Amino acid sequence: MKEKIGFIGLGEMGRPMAKRLVSHGYGVTVFDVVPAALEELTRAGAKAASSPGEVARASEATIVMVRDTAQSESVIFGPNGVMEGAGRGSTIIVMSSVLPSFVQKVAQMGKSKGVGVLDAAVSGAKMGAEAGTLAIMAGGSKDLVDKYRPMLEAMGKIIHCGDVGAGQTVKLTNNIALYINLLAANEAVSFGLKNGVKEEVLIEVMKQGTANSWVVQNWKFVNPAGRVGPVHWGIPVKDTLTALQVAREVDQSLPITALVAKLLEQLEKSK
């Protein structure tokens, strides 16, 4: 029999991820602060819970897929949170993008309760979540990764990155390169447009040439409004600022990332 899985956080990424678990035969209990998201998942076959703690009590493994470290802290350590509800022998899987030090804190607390912890950050955007093709960057013991491999593979491909926290570090590494590329591609396309070349011509040449990248290959997804730049810059701002915070913790300078973070903040304020 497949495990009972809890899933907390039914946003743009979380909804399709949780639906894939339901469609693969897992008993899924879900929680979100948005009633419409809960209703959508219950229609798909999941059970709704009234709190993160209730999800954890009903589940062998509880996935946390909320926005950031602050929300994860509230969901896991807050009143009637996941850690309070998690039973000995269960597992917490942090799939949110959070500070590596935070998930290490969760693991330390989990160890004292006999609760396993994995971090399993994801990359691949909404379309990857819907298709089950996410890159899942897992940090934690090999035994625990292997135990939940079939479940995680319902959502994507696993790369075991190392100990707890390594998955989050790899995710931040990926996103540093992604958002630098995103701004570079947007600036390049803006240059071409300003000089009278059609956007579709610019993108086709870049796809075939040395400027090719995931951003270029997925230009219509990155730019759904038909204009240069994505509709929302909030997640890129959050991720680049998180990367800079981690860099400060290890006394590393990231001058390009710092510039990109500043530009992203300006774009978010001006949208």
C-alpha positions as CSV (number, residue, x, y, z in Angstrom):
1,M,0.0,0.0,0.0
2,K,1.3,3.5,-0.9
3,E,2.1,5.9,1.9
4,K,-0.2,8.5,3.3
5,I,1.2,11.8,2.2
6,G,0.5,15.3,3.6
7,F,0.8,18.3,1.4
8,I,0.8,21.9,2.8
9,G,0.9,24.8,0.3
10,L,-1.4,24.7,-2.7
11,G,-0.2,27.6,-4.7
12,E,0.8,27.8,-8.4
13,M,3.4,25.0,-7.9
14,G,1.8,23.1,-5.0
15,R,-1.6,22.4,-6.6
16,P,-0.3,20.5,-9.6
17,M,2.3,18.7,-7.5
18,A,-0.4,17.5,-5.0
19,K,-2.7,16.5,-7.8
20,R,0.0,14.3,-9.3
21,L,0.3,12.5,-6.0
22,V,-3.4,11.9,-5.9
23,S,-3.4,10.6,-9.5
24,H,-0.6,8.2,-8.6
25,G,-2.7,6.6,-5.9
26,Y,-1.3,8.2,-2.8
27,G,-3.7,9.0,0.1
28,V,-3.2,12.8,0.2
29,T,-4.2,15.1,3.0
30,V,-3.9,18.8,2.2
31,F,-3.9,22.2,3.9
32,D,-3.8,25.7,2.6
33,V,-5.1,29.1,3.9
34,V,-7.0,29.6,0.6
35,P,-10.4,27.8,0.7
36,A,-10.6,27.6,-3.1
37,A,-7.3,25.7,-3.3
38,L,-8.5,23.2,-0.8
39,E,-11.8,22.7,-2.6
40,E,-9.9,22.1,-5.9
41,L,-7.8,19.4,-4.3
42,T,-10.7,17.7,-2.6
43,R,-12.5,17.5,-5.9
44,A,-9.4,15.8,-7.3
45,G,-9.6,13.2,-4.5
46,A,-7.5,14.6,-1.6
47,K,-8.7,15.0,2.0
48,A,-8.8,18.5,3.5
49,A,-7.4,19.3,7.0
50,S,-7.9,22.3,9.2
51,S,-4.3,22.9,10.2
52,P,-0.7,21.8,9.4
53,G,-0.6,19.8,12.6
54,E,-3.7,17.8,11.5
55,V,-2.0,17.1,8.1
56,A,1.0,15.7,9.9
57,R,-1.0,13.6,12.3
58,A,-2.7,11.9,9.3
59,S,0.5,11.4,7.2
60,E,3.5,9.2,7.1
61,A,5.3,12.0,5.2
62,T,4.4,15.7,5.2
63,I,5.4,17.9,2.3
64,V,5.8,21.6,3.0
65,M,5.5,23.7,-0.2
66,V,4.9,27.3,0.9
67,R,6.4,30.5,-0.3
68,D,9.6,31.1,1.8
69,T,11.5,30.5,5.0
70,A,9.2,32.7,7.1
71,Q,6.0,30.8,6.0
72,S,7.8,27.5,6.4
73,E,8.8,28.4,9.9
74,S,5.2,29.3,10.8
75,V,3.8,26.1,9.2
76,I,6.4,23.8,10.8
77,F,7.0,25.4,14.2
78,G,3.9,27.4,14.8
79,P,0.9,26.5,17.0
80,N,-0.6,23.2,15.7
81,G,2.2,23.1,13.2
82,V,3.8,20.2,11.4
83,M,6.4,19.4,14.1
84,E,3.8,19.3,16.8
85,G,1.7,16.9,14.8
86,A,4.4,14.7,13.3
87,G,4.7,11.3,15.0
88,R,7.9,9.2,15.7
89,G,9.0,7.5,12.5
90,S,7.3,10.0,10.2
91,T,9.1,12.4,7.8
92,I,8.9,16.1,7.0
93,I,9.9,16.9,3.4
94,V,10.6,20.6,2.9
95,M,10.1,21.4,-0.8
96,S,9.7,25.2,-0.3
97,S,12.7,27.4,-1.3
98,V,14.2,28.2,2.1
99,L,17.5,29.0,3.8
100,P,19.7,25.8,4.1
101,S,20.3,26.7,7.7
102,F,16.5,26.6,8.3
103,V,16.0,23.1,7.0
104,Q,19.0,22.0,9.1
105,K,17.2,23.5,12.1
106,V,14.2,21.5,11.2
107,A,16.3,18.3,10.9
108,Q,17.9,18.9,14.3
109,M,14.5,19.4,15.9
110,G,13.1,16.4,14.1
111,K,15.9,14.2,15.3
112,S,15.0,14.9,18.9
113,K,11.5,13.7,18.2
114,G,12.4,10.7,16.0
115,V,11.1,12.5,12.9
116,G,13.1,12.3,9.6
117,V,13.7,15.4,7.5
118,L,14.5,15.9,3.8
119,D,14.9,19.1,1.9
120,A,13.7,18.6,-1.7
121,A,13.8,22.0,-3.5
122,V,12.4,22.0,-7.0
123,S,13.0,23.7,-10.3
124,G,11.0,23.5,-13.5
125,A,8.2,26.1,-12.9
126,K,4.5,25.4,-13.2
127,M,4.7,23.5,-16.4
128,G,7.2,21.1,-14.9
129,A,4.9,20.7,-11.9
130,E,2.0,19.9,-14.2
131,A,3.9,17.5,-16.3
132,G,5.8,15.8,-13.5
133,T,9.1,16.8,-14.9
134,L,10.5,18.9,-12.0
135,A,14.1,18.7,-11.1
136,I,14.0,17.7,-7.4
137,M,17.2,18.5,-5.5
138,A,17.1,16.3,-2.4
139,G,19.2,16.8,0.7
140,G,19.3,14.2,3.5
141,S,20.2,10.6,4.2
142,K,20.4,8.2,1.2
143,D,18.1,5.8,3.0
144,L,15.4,8.4,3.5
145,V,15.7,9.6,-0.1
146,D,15.4,6.1,-1.4
147,K,12.4,5.4,0.8
148,Y,10.5,8.3,-0.7
149,R,12.0,8.1,-4.2
150,P,8.9,6.5,-5.8
151,M,6.6,9.2,-4.3
152,L,8.9,12.0,-5.3
153,E,9.3,10.6,-8.8
154,A,5.6,11.1,-9.3
155,M,6.5,14.8,-9.4
156,G,9.9,14.8,-11.2
157,K,13.4,13.5,-11.3
158,I,15.5,13.3,-8.1
159,I,19.1,14.5,-7.8
160,H,20.5,13.5,-4.4
161,C,22.7,16.5,-3.6
162,G,24.1,15.5,-0.2
163,D,23.2,16.1,3.5
164,V,20.2,18.1,4.7
165,G,20.4,21.6,3.3
166,A,22.4,20.6,0.2
167,G,19.2,20.6,-1.9
168,Q,18.4,24.2,-1.0
169,T,22.0,25.2,-1.8
170,V,21.8,23.6,-5.2
171,K,18.4,25.2,-5.8
172,L,19.9,28.7,-5.0
173,T,22.9,27.9,-7.2
174,N,20.5,27.1,-10.1
175,N,18.4,30.2,-9.5
176,I,21.4,32.6,-9.4
177,A,22.3,31.4,-12.9
178,L,18.6,31.5,-14.0
179,Y,17.9,35.0,-12.9
180,I,21.1,36.4,-14.3
181,N,20.2,34.8,-17.6
182,L,16.7,36.1,-17.4
183,L,17.7,39.7,-17.1
184,A,20.5,39.3,-19.7
185,A,18.0,37.8,-22.2
186,N,15.4,40.5,-21.5
187,E,18.0,43.2,-22.0
188,A,19.2,41.6,-25.2
189,V,15.7,41.3,-26.7
190,S,14.9,44.8,-25.6
191,F,17.9,46.0,-27.6
192,G,16.8,44.1,-30.7
193,L,13.2,45.4,-30.4
194,K,14.4,49.0,-30.0
195,N,16.4,48.6,-33.2
196,G,13.4,47.4,-35.2
197,V,13.7,43.6,-35.3
198,K,10.6,41.5,-34.5
199,E,10.6,39.6,-31.2
200,E,9.9,36.2,-32.9
201,V,12.9,36.7,-35.1
202,L,15.2,37.5,-32.2
203,I,14.1,34.5,-30.2
204,E,14.4,32.1,-33.1
205,V,17.9,33.2,-33.8
206,M,18.8,33.0,-30.1
207,K,17.4,29.5,-29.9
208,Q,19.6,28.5,-32.8
209,G,22.7,30.4,-31.7
210,T,25.1,30.7,-28.9
211,A,22.6,32.7,-26.7
212,N,20.4,29.7,-26.3
213,S,19.2,28.8,-22.8
214,W,16.2,27.5,-20.8
215,V,14.9,31.1,-20.6
216,V,15.2,31.5,-24.4
217,Q,13.7,28.1,-25.1
218,N,10.7,28.9,-22.9
219,W,10.3,32.5,-23.9
220,K,6.5,32.3,-24.3
221,F,6.2,30.9,-20.8
222,V,8.6,33.3,-19.3
223,N,6.8,36.2,-21.0
224,P,3.1,35.2,-21.0
225,A,1.9,38.8,-21.4
226,G,3.6,39.1,-24.8
227,R,6.1,41.7,-23.5
228,V,9.7,41.7,-22.4
229,G,9.9,40.5,-18.8
230,P,7.7,38.1,-16.8
231,V,4.4,39.3,-15.2
232,H,5.7,38.8,-11.6
233,W,9.2,39.5,-10.3
234,G,8.5,38.7,-6.7
235,I,9.9,35.1,-6.7
236,P,13.1,36.1,-8.4
237,V,13.6,39.0,-5.9
238,K,13.0,36.5,-3.0
239,D,15.4,33.9,-4.3
240,T,18.3,36.3,-5.2
241,L,18.0,38.0,-1.8
242,T,18.1,34.6,-0.1
243,A,21.2,33.6,-2.1
244,L,22.9,36.8,-1.0
245,Q,22.0,36.1,2.7
246,V,23.5,32.6,2.4
247,A,26.6,34.1,0.7
248,R,27.1,36.5,3.6
249,E,26.9,33.6,6.1
250,V,29.9,32.0,4.3
251,D,31.7,35.4,3.7
252,Q,31.4,35.2,-0.1
253,S,31.0,38.1,-2.5
254,L,28.4,37.7,-5.3
255,P,28.6,41.1,-7.1
256,I,26.6,40.0,-10.2
257,T,23.9,38.5,-8.1
258,A,23.8,41.6,-5.9
259,L,23.3,43.8,-9.0
260,V,20.6,41.5,-10.4
261,A,18.8,41.5,-7.0
262,K,18.8,45.3,-7.1
263,L,17.5,45.4,-10.7
264,L,14.8,42.8,-9.9
265,E,13.6,44.9,-6.9
266,Q,13.3,47.9,-9.2
267,L,11.3,46.0,-11.7
268,E,9.0,44.6,-9.0
269,K,8.3,48.1,-7.7
270,S,7.7,49.5,-11.2
271,K,5.3,46.8,-12.5
